[in-house]
Amino acid sequence: MPNLSRRGFLAATLAAGSLRGVPRIALREKRVLTLVYDKALGAMRAIDRVVP
């Protein structure tokens, strides 16, 4: 896994999320992205949830 700073991780996550979320705008779904620190991985981890 590449060494990303927190800012780089957020930028990469938002870029990937914006590409995936474009077709879903018409469906009225809301995606909630939560960033947590995973001690087992020793890195930040993104949790993506869909909220109606």
Biopython code that builds the backbone (N, CA, C, O; Angstrom):
import numpy as np
from Bio.PDB.StructureBuilder import StructureBuilder

atoms = [
    (1, "MET", "N", (0.847, -1.173, 0.000)),
    (1, "MET", "CA", (0.000, 0.000, 0.000)),
    (1, "MET", "C", (0.894, 1.238, 0.000)),
    (1, "MET", "O", (1.853, 1.310, 0.769)),
    (2, "PRO", "N", (0.587, 2.209, -0.855)),
    (2, "PRO", "CA", (1.435, 3.395, -0.907)),
    (2, "PRO", "C", (1.288, 4.227, 0.366)),
    (2, "PRO", "O", (0.249, 4.208, 1.026)),
    (3, "ASN", "N", (2.339, 4.943, 0.684)),
    (3, "ASN", "CA", (2.298, 5.815, 1.852)),
    (3, "ASN", "C", (1.618, 7.119, 1.475)),
    (3, "ASN", "O", (2.182, 7.939, 0.750)),
    (4, "LEU", "N", (0.401, 7.305, 1.973)),
    (4, "LEU", "CA", (-0.358, 8.519, 1.701)),
    (4, "LEU", "C", (-0.506, 9.312, 2.985)),
    (4, "LEU", "O", (-0.715, 8.752, 4.061)),
    (5, "SER", "N", (-0.396, 10.607, 2.857)),
    (5, "SER", "CA", (-0.710, 11.452, 4.001)),
    (5, "SER", "C", (-2.230, 11.502, 4.131)),
    (5, "SER", "O", (-2.957, 11.048, 3.247)),
    (6, "ARG", "N", (-2.683, 12.043, 5.214)),
    (6, "ARG", "CA", (-4.142, 12.131, 5.412)),
    (6, "ARG", "C", (-4.779, 12.968, 4.310)),
    (6, "ARG", "O", (-5.851, 12.619, 3.815)),
    (7, "ARG", "N", (-4.145, 14.055, 3.922)),
    (7, "ARG", "CA", (-4.673, 14.920, 2.868)),
    (7, "ARG", "C", (-4.701, 14.195, 1.523)),
    (7, "ARG", "O", (-5.660, 14.334, 0.763)),
    (8, "GLY", "N", (-3.654, 13.424, 1.226)),
    (8, "GLY", "CA", (-3.615, 12.657, -0.019)),
    (8, "GLY", "C", (-4.669, 11.563, -0.040)),
    (8, "GLY", "O", (-5.279, 11.298, -1.076)),
    (9, "PHE", "N", (-4.883, 10.927, 1.110)),
    (9, "PHE", "CA", (-5.904, 9.888, 1.210)),
    (9, "PHE", "C", (-7.289, 10.477, 0.976)),
    (9, "PHE", "O", (-8.099, 9.896, 0.255)),
    (10, "LEU", "N", (-7.561, 11.621, 1.580)),
    (10, "LEU", "CA", (-8.862, 12.268, 1.385)),
    (10, "LEU", "C", (-9.068, 12.657, -0.075)),
    (10, "LEU", "O", (-10.161, 12.481, -0.613)),
    (11, "ALA", "N", (-8.042, 13.178, -0.712)),
    (11, "ALA", "CA", (-8.155, 13.579, -2.116)),
    (11, "ALA", "C", (-8.423, 12.374, -3.011)),
    (11, "ALA", "O", (-9.270, 12.438, -3.902)),
    (12, "ALA", "N", (-7.708, 11.279, -2.780)),
    (12, "ALA", "CA", (-7.915, 10.075, -3.586)),
    (12, "ALA", "C", (-9.299, 9.481, -3.357)),
    (12, "ALA", "O", (-9.945, 9.023, -4.299)),
    (13, "THR", "N", (-9.749, 9.490, -2.122)),
    (13, "THR", "CA", (-11.071, 8.944, -1.799)),
    (13, "THR", "C", (-12.178, 9.787, -2.419)),
    (13, "THR", "O", (-13.135, 9.246, -2.972)),
    (14, "LEU", "N", (-12.055, 11.098, -2.330)),
    (14, "LEU", "CA", (-13.082, 11.970, -2.911)),
    (14, "LEU", "C", (-13.103, 11.875, -4.431)),
    (14, "LEU", "O", (-14.173, 11.936, -5.038)),
    (15, "ALA", "N", (-11.944, 11.728, -5.048)),
    (15, "ALA", "CA", (-11.895, 11.592, -6.507)),
    (15, "ALA", "C", (-12.574, 10.297, -6.952)),
    (15, "ALA", "O", (-13.328, 10.293, -7.925)),
    (16, "ALA", "N", (-12.311, 9.209, -6.248)),
    (16, "ALA", "CA", (-12.939, 7.926, -6.592)),
    (16, "ALA", "C", (-14.432, 7.973, -6.310)),
    (16, "ALA", "O", (-15.222, 7.438, -7.087)),
    (17, "GLY", "N", (-14.825, 8.596, -5.227)),
    (17, "GLY", "CA", (-16.241, 8.691, -4.878)),
    (17, "GLY", "C", (-17.028, 9.555, -5.837)),
    (17, "GLY", "O", (-18.195, 9.272, -6.110)),
    (18, "SER", "N", (-16.406, 10.610, -6.354)),
    (18, "SER", "CA", (-17.129, 11.480, -7.283)),
    (18, "SER", "C", (-17.378, 10.773, -8.617)),
    (18, "SER", "O", (-18.414, 10.990, -9.246)),
    (19, "LEU", "N", (-16.447, 9.939, -9.048)),
    (19, "LEU", "CA", (-16.659, 9.184, -10.288)),
    (19, "LEU", "C", (-17.765, 8.151, -10.129)),
    (19, "LEU", "O", (-18.540, 7.913, -11.055)),
    (20, "ARG", "N", (-17.833, 7.542, -8.962)),
    (20, "ARG", "CA", (-18.824, 6.500, -8.724)),
    (20, "ARG", "C", (-20.195, 7.094, -8.424)),
    (20, "ARG", "O", (-21.210, 6.456, -8.705)),
    (21, "GLY", "N", (-20.251, 8.288, -7.868)),
    (21, "GLY", "CA", (-21.516, 8.859, -7.437)),
    (21, "GLY", "C", (-22.263, 9.653, -8.480)),
    (21, "GLY", "O", (-23.406, 10.039, -8.239)),
    (22, "VAL", "N", (-21.670, 9.913, -9.630)),
    (22, "VAL", "CA", (-22.326, 10.739, -10.648)),
    (22, "VAL", "C", (-23.647, 10.142, -11.126)),
    (22, "VAL", "O", (-24.627, 10.884, -11.191)),
    (23, "PRO", "N", (-23.747, 8.843, -11.468)),
    (23, "PRO", "CA", (-25.033, 8.321, -11.933)),
    (23, "PRO", "C", (-26.090, 8.221, -10.837)),
    (23, "PRO", "O", (-27.276, 8.112, -11.150)),
    (24, "ARG", "N", (-25.706, 8.254, -9.577)),
    (24, "ARG", "CA", (-26.644, 8.066, -8.483)),
    (24, "ARG", "C", (-27.330, 9.351, -8.040)),
    (24, "ARG", "O", (-28.187, 9.306, -7.157)),
    (25, "ILE", "N", (-26.988, 10.475, -8.615)),
    (25, "ILE", "CA", (-27.568, 11.745, -8.190)),
    (25, "ILE", "C", (-29.079, 11.742, -8.414)),
    (25, "ILE", "O", (-29.820, 12.279, -7.590)),
    (26, "ALA", "N", (-29.544, 11.153, -9.502)),
    (26, "ALA", "CA", (-30.964, 11.136, -9.815)),
    (26, "ALA", "C", (-31.755, 10.195, -8.914)),
    (26, "ALA", "O", (-32.980, 10.301, -8.863)),
    (27, "LEU", "N", (-31.106, 9.283, -8.206)),
    (27, "LEU", "CA", (-31.799, 8.301, -7.377)),
    (27, "LEU", "C", (-32.132, 8.822, -5.978)),
    (27, "LEU", "O", (-32.784, 8.119, -5.205)),
    (28, "ARG", "N", (-31.705, 10.021, -5.640)),
    (28, "ARG", "CA", (-31.956, 10.631, -4.336)),
    (28, "ARG", "C", (-31.346, 9.848, -3.178)),
    (28, "ARG", "O", (-31.883, 9.844, -2.070)),
    (29, "GLU", "N", (-30.246, 9.202, -3.435)),
    (29, "GLU", "CA", (-29.528, 8.514, -2.377)),
    (29, "GLU", "C", (-28.414, 9.402, -1.862)),
    (29, "GLU", "O", (-27.860, 10.217, -2.600)),
    (30, "LYS", "N", (-28.098, 9.242, -0.621)),
    (30, "LYS", "CA", (-27.018, 10.007, -0.025)),
    (30, "LYS", "C", (-25.946, 9.027, 0.434)),
    (30, "LYS", "O", (-26.247, 8.036, 1.099)),
    (31, "ARG", "N", (-24.718, 9.300, 0.084)),
    (31, "ARG", "CA", (-23.605, 8.451, 0.498)),
    (31, "ARG", "C", (-22.875, 9.158, 1.637)),
    (31, "ARG", "O", (-22.542, 10.339, 1.547)),
    (32, "VAL", "N", (-22.638, 8.410, 2.701)),
    (32, "VAL", "CA", (-21.939, 8.950, 3.863)),
    (32, "VAL", "C", (-20.578, 8.265, 3.936)),
    (32, "VAL", "O", (-20.490, 7.044, 4.057)),
    (33, "LEU", "N", (-19.532, 9.058, 3.861)),
    (33, "LEU", "CA", (-18.170, 8.535, 3.930)),
    (33, "LEU", "C", (-17.593, 8.860, 5.302)),
    (33, "LEU", "O", (-17.515, 10.024, 5.693)),
    (34, "THR", "N", (-17.194, 7.835, 6.018)),
    (34, "THR", "CA", (-16.615, 7.996, 7.343)),
    (34, "THR", "C", (-15.184, 7.482, 7.313)),
    (34, "THR", "O", (-14.924, 6.382, 6.825)),
    (35, "LEU", "N", (-14.265, 8.273, 7.830)),
    (35, "LEU", "CA", (-12.868, 7.867, 7.892)),
    (35, "LEU", "C", (-12.540, 7.453, 9.317)),
    (35, "LEU", "O", (-12.797, 8.193, 10.267)),
    (36, "VAL", "N", (-11.973, 6.267, 9.456)),
    (36, "VAL", "CA", (-11.584, 5.756, 10.770)),
    (36, "VAL", "C", (-10.136, 5.297, 10.707)),
    (36, "VAL", "O", (-9.628, 4.946, 9.642)),
    (37, "TYR", "N", (-9.489, 5.303, 11.845)),
    (37, "TYR", "CA", (-8.122, 4.799, 11.923)),
    (37, "TYR", "C", (-8.186, 3.345, 12.357)),
    (37, "TYR", "O", (-8.689, 3.037, 13.437)),
    (38, "ASP", "N", (-7.681, 2.454, 11.524)),
    (38, "ASP", "CA", (-7.674, 1.022, 11.804)),
    (38, "ASP", "C", (-6.324, 0.662, 12.408)),
    (38, "ASP", "O", (-5.291, 0.749, 11.743)),
    (39, "LYS", "N", (-6.341, 0.256, 13.677)),
    (39, "LYS", "CA", (-5.080, -0.070, 14.360)),
    (39, "LYS", "C", (-4.427, -1.306, 13.764)),
    (39, "LYS", "O", (-3.200, -1.392, 13.709)),
    (40, "ALA", "N", (-5.234, -2.270, 13.314)),
    (40, "ALA", "CA", (-4.680, -3.497, 12.744)),
    (40, "ALA", "C", (-3.921, -3.204, 11.449)),
    (40, "ALA", "O", (-2.857, -3.774, 11.207)),
    (41, "LEU", "N", (-4.471, -2.313, 10.620)),
    (41, "LEU", "CA", (-3.794, -1.939, 9.370)),
    (41, "LEU", "C", (-2.708, -0.902, 9.615)),
    (41, "LEU", "O", (-1.717, -0.840, 8.887)),
    (42, "GLY", "N", (-2.901, -0.097, 10.638)),
    (42, "GLY", "CA", (-1.967, 0.993, 10.890)),
    (42, "GLY", "C", (-2.155, 2.135, 9.911)),
    (42, "GLY", "O", (-1.212, 2.867, 9.610)),
    (43, "ALA", "N", (-3.396, 2.288, 9.408)),
    (43, "ALA", "CA", (-3.675, 3.316, 8.412)),
    (43, "ALA", "C", (-5.135, 3.741, 8.509)),
    (43, "ALA", "O", (-5.936, 3.128, 9.216)),
    (44, "MET", "N", (-5.453, 4.788, 7.793)),
    (44, "MET", "CA", (-6.839, 5.252, 7.713)),
    (44, "MET", "C", (-7.629, 4.319, 6.815)),
    (44, "MET", "O", (-7.097, 3.768, 5.851)),
    (45, "ARG", "N", (-8.912, 4.144, 7.139)),
    (45, "ARG", "CA", (-9.788, 3.293, 6.344)),
    (45, "ARG", "C", (-11.091, 4.044, 6.119)),
    (45, "ARG", "O", (-11.594, 4.703, 7.028)),
    (46, "ALA", "N", (-11.633, 3.949, 4.926)),
    (46, "ALA", "CA", (-12.887, 4.618, 4.580)),
    (46, "ALA", "C", (-14.038, 3.630, 4.681)),
    (46, "ALA", "O", (-13.934, 2.493, 4.221)),
    (47, "ILE", "N", (-15.139, 4.072, 5.288)),
    (47, "ILE", "CA", (-16.365, 3.293, 5.352)),
    (47, "ILE", "C", (-17.423, 4.084, 4.603)),
    (47, "ILE", "O", (-17.752, 5.210, 4.975)),
    (48, "ASP", "N", (-17.949, 3.488, 3.550)),
    (48, "ASP", "CA", (-18.913, 4.157, 2.682)),
    (48, "ASP", "C", (-20.285, 3.531, 2.909)),
    (48, "ASP", "O", (-20.450, 2.322, 2.750)),
    (49, "ARG", "N", (-21.279, 4.355, 3.283)),
    (49, "ARG", "CA", (-22.633, 3.865, 3.512)),
    (49, "ARG", "C", (-23.606, 4.616, 2.623)),
    (49, "ARG", "O", (-23.396, 5.790, 2.317)),
    (50, "VAL", "N", (-24.681, 3.934, 2.205)),
    (50, "VAL", "CA", (-25.735, 4.560, 1.413)),
    (50, "VAL", "C", (-26.929, 4.783, 2.326)),
    (50, "VAL", "O", (-27.421, 3.851, 2.962)),
    (51, "VAL", "N", (-27.397, 6.039, 2.386)),
    (51, "VAL", "CA", (-28.531, 6.397, 3.226)),
    (51, "VAL", "C", (-29.657, 6.855, 2.310)),
    (51, "VAL", "O", (-29.443, 7.754, 1.497)),
    (52, "PRO", "N", (-30.853, 6.270, 2.409)),
    (52, "PRO", "CA", (-31.957, 6.693, 1.540)),
    (52, "PRO", "C", (-32.470, 8.085, 1.866)),
    (52, "PRO", "O", (-33.396, 8.569, 1.216)),
]
sb = StructureBuilder()
sb.init_structure("model")
sb.init_model(0)
sb.init_chain("A")
sb.init_seg("    ")
for serial, (resi, resn, name, xyz) in enumerate(atoms, 1):
    if name == "N":
        sb.init_residue(resn, " ", resi, " ")
    sb.init_atom(name, np.array(xyz, "f"), 0.0, 1.0, " ", f" {name:<3s}", serial, name[0])
structure = sb.get_structure()
